[in-house]
């Protein structure tokens, strides 16, 4: 889901290249539109977020996800990179955190931004959540640069 048409076209082209280079992978669908107006499909769904919007919209998105989990058979994963508002997903009774790690950038990516790593946190619908043995999965998400950067607490 991408609200900006130009960025949606770039994402669609990236998805096309991935499909061409790795045809065995499940397809990536990019939709141009407002994430809060989009009807979440049933079945298996991965929602990928890179600190997309502020607290109010993240709260509304979570409400949409929770509604989809209540009303239909769904298996949902939320992959949130730089989860500035990850505490909102942590508060949900319908989702369980299954992964939390700071992932270093590839050396070729260093210098394109101010950081050298990003926090990656994954939640899954609570009814399907596997047992995880990650030591950092329960560490608190801390906002280190208000609205811009998230890290795991020590």
C-alpha positions in Angstrom: 0.0 0.0 0.0 1.5 3.3 -1.0 -0.5 6.6 -1.1 2.0 8.4 -3.4 1.5 7.3 -7.1 5.1 7.9 -8.0 6.4 5.8 -5.1 3.8 3.1 -5.8 5.2 2.8 -9.4 8.7 2.4 -8.0 7.6 -0.3 -5.6 5.6 -2.1 -8.3 8.7 -2.1 -10.5 10.8 -3.4 -7.6 8.2 -6.2 -7.1 8.4 -7.0 -10.8 12.2 -7.3 -10.7 12.0 -9.6 -7.6 9.4 -11.8 -9.3 11.5 -12.0 -12.4 14.7 -12.9 -10.5 13.1 -15.2 -7.9 10.0 -16.7 -9.5 9.6 -19.3 -6.7 8.8 -16.6 -4.2 5.2 -15.6 -3.4 4.2 -12.5 -5.4 4.4 -9.0 -3.9 1.4 -6.9 -4.5 1.7 -3.1 -4.3 -1.5 -1.1 -4.3 -1.7 2.7 -4.8 -4.1 4.1 -2.2 -4.8 4.9 1.4 -3.9 2.1 3.7 -6.9 2.9 6.0 -9.4 2.5 3.1 -7.9 -0.8 1.9 -9.9 -3.9 2.6 -7.5 -6.5 4.1 -7.8 -9.8 2.2 -8.4 -13.0 4.1 -5.9 -15.8 4.3 -2.2 -15.4 4.7 -1.1 -11.7 4.7 2.2 -10.0 5.4 2.0 -6.3 6.2 5.4 -4.6 5.7 5.8 -1.2 7.3 8.8 1.2 7.5 7.8 3.8 10.0 5.0 4.9 7.6 3.0 7.3 9.6 2.3 8.8 13.0 0.7 7.4 16.2 -3.0 8.1 15.2 -2.8 6.4 11.8 -0.8 3.4 13.3 -3.6 3.1 15.9 -6.3 3.1 13.1 -4.3 0.6 11.1 -4.1 -1.8 14.1 -7.9 -1.5 14.5 -8.3 -2.6 10.9 -6.0 -5.5 11.5 -7.8 -6.6 14.7 -11.1 -6.3 12.9 -9.9 -8.6 10.0 -8.7 -11.1 12.6 -12.0 -11.1 14.4 -14.2 -11.4 11.3 -12.5 -13.9 9.1 -10.0 -16.7 8.8 -6.7 -14.8 8.5 -3.1 -15.4 9.3 -1.4 -12.0 9.6 2.2 -11.0 10.1 3.2 -7.4 10.7 6.8 -6.7 9.8 7.6 -3.2 11.1 11.0 -1.7 10.4 12.1 1.1 12.6 8.9 0.6 14.7 8.6 4.0 16.3 5.0 3.2 17.3 5.6 -0.5 18.0 4.2 -0.1 21.5 0.8 0.2 19.8 1.1 -3.3 18.3 2.5 -4.6 21.6 -0.7 -3.5 23.3 -2.9 -5.5 21.0 -4.5 -8.7 22.5 -4.8 -10.1 18.9 -1.1 -9.9 18.0 2.0 -11.4 19.6 5.5 -10.3 19.1 7.6 -13.1 17.6 10.8 -11.3 16.6 12.8 -8.2 17.6 16.4 -7.6 16.4 18.5 -4.7 15.3 19.7 -5.6 11.8 22.9 -4.0 10.4 22.8 -2.5 7.0 24.6 -4.2 4.1 28.0 -2.5 3.6 26.8 -1.2 0.2 24.0 0.7 2.0 26.1 2.6 4.5 26.1 6.3 3.8 22.7 6.5 2.2 21.2 7.5 5.6 22.3 8.5 9.0 22.2 5.1 10.6 24.0 1.8 10.2 21.2 -0.5 11.3 17.4 -0.7 11.7 15.3 -2.4 14.3 13.0 -5.1 12.8 10.0 -6.3 14.9 7.5 -8.9 13.7 4.1 -9.6 15.2 1.8 -12.5 14.3 -1.8 -13.1 15.0 -2.0 -14.5 18.5 -3.9 -17.6 17.6 -1.2 -18.7 15.2 1.9 -17.5 17.1 4.7 -20.0 17.4 6.9 -20.3 20.4 10.0 -18.1 20.0 13.4 -18.5 21.6 14.7 -15.0 20.7 16.3 -13.4 23.7 15.4 -9.9 22.5 11.8 -10.6 21.6 10.4 -9.2 24.9 12.7 -6.1 25.1 10.9 -2.8 25.2 10.9 -0.6 22.0 12.3 2.8 22.8 11.8 5.9 20.7 15.3 7.5 20.5 14.5 10.4 18.1 10.9 11.4 18.5 8.9 10.0 15.6 12.0 9.1 13.6 14.0 6.3 15.3 13.3 3.2 17.4 15.7 0.9 19.2 15.4 -1.9 21.7 16.0 -1.1 25.4 19.0 -2.6 27.1 
